[in-house]
Amino acid sequence: MNETRIVTVAKELPEYCRSTQEILPFVELWLADEDERFRRKVIKIFEGAAVDKRYGIMNIEEVFTATSFEEKNSIYVREVKKLGKAVLQKALAQSGWQADSLDYIITVSCTGIMIPSLDAYLINDLGLKQDIVRLPVTEMGCAAGVSGLIYAQNFLKSNPNKRIALIAVESPTATFQLNDHSMANMVSAAIFGDGAACVLLSSEADAPGPKIVREEMYHFKDATHMMGFDLTNHGLKMILDPAVPETIAMHFPEIVHPFLERSGSSIGQVQHLIFHPGGRKIVQTVEELFGKLGKNIDDTREVLRAYGNMSSATVLYVLERFLQKDIQEGEQGLILSFGPGFSAQRVLLEW
């Protein structure tokens, strides 16, 4: 069996950026007709979200303007193509790879709809090879960044000397619903931001970077109601069950320990936690669980603070931070992400 190595991670942010403080007046205006208690509660959610700023594919005035699903989605399509191209070019430049040396391309996004998917445009724009294998992943939400790593690993471990690009481009601001005053919409508006990331992976014998030791998915039974989107005439309407953090906490030992055991490891041997920051409550929940085990998720918290939750791309921003650290040979890292289904995705790395 071949070894899969993560060669590089690159990130790309859209042009618009606002601090949470700058967003609050727009929220006040948006909810002006609601009763004061509700308004205060929503402002508190924004202030307590542990997100200092976020980036967006459209300016804030546009986000808070009532437009059709078609109009928002066409902005998504236009900007996703730009971000996807820029982030893939950046990753290729970082690794010294030629665009036509890629054998497989995985594109990940759940915040808009485009057929053909992003990968088709990248093949044309960057001159990728004509027999490249395409895998667009659209319905796995926040977990899809790690799902993409799992699919890449499954291909590479049985195919020597191959290269894969995994590109995640998300724009939760394109899904923001002006006429939805549910708590799910308020919470998601407070935590989400837009962004793109690209991971290059290789099964070449001389590839640099940490290797993937093991990868697995874990599916919660009868939990499809917990997270996702309803497709309405106005667009993608957020479903977010408040019980998500406690459900994670309940399953946590089952998600982490048996997986590490099957990998010939244990939590004591894992020095680095590369965890997807779903939101402040999930971060706190996982922090308490890992804190008891003497671990920290500072990088996860920092990514949430600086960018918000960019759905599938976010965990890849955390991964990028670890690739920039001076990590000793033999040290291990656990990548962990949760998403609709409800599911947990896990990858164990070794440097």
N, C-alpha and C positions, 0 to 999 in steps of 0.2 A: 504493500500500500504506500502511496506517495504521501509526502508531507505537504500540507498547505500552509503557506506563510502570508501574513498580512504585510505587504510591501510598503504601502503608504496610505495615508488618509489626508484628504484635502477638504476644505469647506469654502462655501461661497454664500455671501449674504446679499439680499436685494437692496436696492438703493435707498428706500425710505426707512427712517428709524425714528422712534419716539420713546421718550421715557414714560414710565407709568404716570408720573406727575403731569406730563403734558397731555396724557390721554383722558385724565379724570374730567376736565371740563366738557369734553365731547360726550362722556358717559352721562354727566348731569343733564346735558341738553337732550340727549336721547331719551332719558327717563323722566323728563320734565312733567309729564302728565300722570305719572304714577304717584302713589301716596308717599309721604316723606319717609316713613319707616322703611319701606321697601328700598327707596333710593339710598338711604344711609347704609342699609345692609349690603347693597351691591358695591357701594364705594368701599366699604370695609373689606369686601372680598378682594377687590382690586389692590387695596393697600396691603393686605395680608398675604398676597399670592407669592411673595418671595421672588418676584420678577421686577428688576429695576428698569429694564428697557427691552424693546423687541423690534424686529425688522419686519418690513412688509413689502409686498409686490405692488401695492398701490398706496397713495398718500392717504392720510387719516380721514380727510374730508370725503374721499371716495368710499372708504370703508363704511362710513356712517351715512351714505346716500342710498336711498331706496332704489335699487336697480333690479332687473330681472336676473334669473338664474343664468340665462343665456349670456347676458352682458358680463356678469362676474366670471363665468367660466371661460369666456373668450380672453379676458385679461389673464386668467390662470394659464391657459394654453400658450399665449404669447410669451409670458414671463418664465414659465417652466422651461421652455425651449432654450431661452437665453441662459438661465441659471445652470441648466444641465450641461450645456456646451462649455460654459466657463469653468465649471467645477471639474469636468472630465479633463479638459485641457491642462488645468492646474495640476491635477494628480499625475498626468502623463509626464509633464515637465519635471515634477518633483522626483519621479522615479527614473527618468531618462528613457522611458518606453516610447516607441513609435505607436501612433494610433492604429496602424494596420497590423500590429503584433497581437492585438486582443483576439481571443478565441470565443469569448462568451461575454454577453452584456446583460446585466440584470438591472432593470429600472423599477424604482419603488415610489409610489405616490397614492394617497387615498383622498386627497383634498380637492380633486377636480376630475373631469372626465375627458379623455382624448383618445380617439381611435383613428389612425394608428397611434400607438403609444410613443412616448418620448424616444425610446431606443431607435425607432425607425428614422427619426429626424437626425439623430446623432450619427447614424451610419452614413447618411448623405453629407452632413455638414463637415464631418471630420475624416471622411474617407476610410471608414472601417472596412475590414475585408468582407467580400460578398458572401462568404459561407459562415460568417459569425453566427453563433447560436443566441437567440433572443429569449429573454424571460421577463415579461412585465408583471409586476406584483402590485395588485391594486386594492385588495380588500382586507388587508391585515393590520391596517391602522398603525398605531404607535410601535407595534412589535415588529413591523416589516423590515426595519433596518437589520435586526438580528436574524430574522427569517432569511433575508438575503445572504447573510454570512453562512447560514446553514445550507442553503441551496448551493452556494459557491463551493463550500467544502465537500458536499456530496458529489459534485461534478469533478472537482480536482483530485479527490483521493483515488478515483479510478481512471484518471487521465493524466499521465505524466507530461511535463514540459508544456503546460497550458497556462494562459493568463486570462484573468477575469476582471472586468470593471463592474462594481456595484454602485449605482448612482441613486441617491434618495433626494427627491425634490418635493417639498411640501409648502402649501400656502393655506394654513387654517384661516387666515383673514378672508380668503375668498369664499369661505363657507359661513361667515358670520351672518346670523339672521336678525335683521332689525325688528321683525314683528314677533319674535319669539321671546317672551319674558319669563321663560322657565329658568329654574336655578341651574340646570345643566348648561344652558346657553350663557348665563352670567359667569359661571365658573370657567367655562372654556374660553370665553372672551378675555377673562382675567389672566389666564395662564399661557395661552398659545401665541406663537409668533411664526414667521416664515423663515425658511432657510434651506440650503442644499449641502449635501456632502457626497464625497466619492471615496470608495475604498478600492484599492487595487490588490488583488490576491494572485498568488502563483504556486504552481506545483513543480517549478523548475528546481533542480537539485541545488543550485547556487543562489536561490532567492533569499534576500535578507528579511529581517523582521520576525516577530513572534509567530510561533506555529500554533495551529489549532489542534488541541489534544483530543477534544470530544465536543460534540454538539447534540442537543436534544430539545424537543418541544415538550411542553406539559399542558394538557388541556383540562380545564375545570369542567366538571359535568354540569349540565343544565344551567349554564350561566350566560347564554347568548344574549340575554336581556341587559347585561351590565354595561356594555359600551358599544358604540357604533354610530351610524348615521341612519336617519329616515330620509328617503328621497322624496321631497315634497315639490310642489309647483314653484316654491321660492328657492329651492336648492337643497343642500345637504344639512339636515337638522340634527344637531348633536344629541346623542343619547349618552348619559353619564350617570351611573348609579352611585349614590352617596356611599353605598356599602363596599365600594372597590377597595379602599385601604384595609378595612378589617377582613375582607375576604382573602387578600394577599397575606395578611398576618397569619390567618388561620392555616393556610396551605404552605406557608413559608418553609417550615422544616422539611416537608415532603418535596418541595421544589428544589431545595439546595443540597441537602445532605446525601440522599441516595444517588443523585447525579454525580457528585464529587467522588463518592465511593466507587461508582462504576468506572470513573476516570482514573482510579488508583490514587486519588488525592483526598484531601479533607479541608475543611474551612481553615484549620490551623496552618495549612501549607499555602493558602491563597493570600498573597500579600496585597493584591490590587483589586479593587471593586469598581467595575466599569458598568454603572447602573443607569438605566434610562430614567430621567427625572419627569415622571408623569405629572406631578404637581406638588405643591408644598406638603399636603397631607400624606401622599404616598412616600415622598422623600423622608418625612418625619417617621413614618411607620417603619420603613426599611432601615433608617438610621438607628432606631431603637433596637431592632432585631439584630443588626450587625454590630451595633455598639456593645451589646451584651457579649459579643464574640471578640471584642477588642479591635474592631475594624472601623474605618471611617469612609464616608462617601463625600468628602469635601469637593472633589472635582465635579461630581454630579450636581451638587448644590450650586457651585459656581457657574456651570453651564446654564442652569435654570435662571439664575439671577441675571446673567448677561444677555440671554437670547430668548428666554421663555421656552415652552415646550414646542418644538418644531415637528411634532409627531415622529415619524420613522427616522428622521435625520438626527434627532437629538442625541441618541446614544452614540452615534458615530462622531459627534463633536466631543463627547467624553473620551471616546477611544483615541481621538487625535491627540488629546492632552497627554495620554499615557505614552503614545509613540514618541512624544517630544521629551519624555523624561529619561534620565539615565538609569535604566533598570538593569539589574544584574542578571547574568545568564542563569537559567534554572528557576527564576522567580515566576510565579503564576498569577494570572489575572482572570477573574470571572466576569463575563459579560452577561447581563440580565435585563430583560425587557418584558413588559406586559402589554397586552393588546386585546382587541375584540375577539370574542370566541367563547368564553374568555380564556386567554392562554398566556403562558409564560415561556419565553425562549431563552435558552442558556447555551453559552459557548465558553469553554475553558481554553485559555491561552497559556503558552509557556515561552518565555524569552530565551 
